Structure formats: C-alpha cells, structure tokens
C-alpha cells in the first residue's frame, strides 16, 4: 500500500459493502493481486527457512494483467480528479 505520509494519491477505495478495493479492480481481483504481489517475498522466505529447491514461479502474466487494469483505471481517476479541482479552483494563472 502507498505510504500516505508522503501525500501520495490513494490507490484504494471503499466499495459499497465497506471493502477496501484497488481502483479499477473488483474485490476478488484485489485479493488475487495482493496474493500474487506478496507471493515472491513469501516464497523466498519459505525457501530460505526450509532449504527447499526450486518452487513453481508466480503467475507474472496474471499479476501484470491485474496491475495494468488497476494502473489504467487509477490514471483515469487521477486525471478526472485533477480536472475537477482545476475547474473548481478560484486561482487564475495570468502568464
């Protein structure tokens, strides 16, 4: 999740049922994305702890599909938010 202390734009919203969901993804897609996103770190840790050999790779293609869907929706949301703020702004830039 994005560190809010640095004023980064949010990437999650709360849906009608009160669930935290990534912009552009469904609740199920958000859960799947988060599971895929954390899987490599857990795999490395499990391999180190158990001395296991090779582990099946994470589905990078699916992660990229979900990330691309989220990123496109997030960029559209940011553009829409900025357009709304510029329209409502009382500031006029005379250059």
C-alpha positions, 0 to 999 in steps of 0.5 A: 500500500502507498505510504500516505505520509508522503501525500501520495494519491490513494490507490484504494477505495471503499466499495459499497459493502465497506471493502477496501478495493484497488481502483479499477479492480473488483474485490476478488481481483484485489485479493488475487493481486495482493496474493500474487504481489506478496507471493515472491517475498513469501516464497523466498522466505519459505525457501530460505527457512526450509532449504527447499529447491526450486518452487513453481514461479508466480503467475507474472502474466496474471499479476501484470494483467491485474496491475495494468487494469488497476494502473489504467483505471487509477490514471483515469481517476487521477486525471478526472480528479485533477480536472475537477479541482482545476475547474473548481479552483478560484486561482487564475494563472495570468502568464 
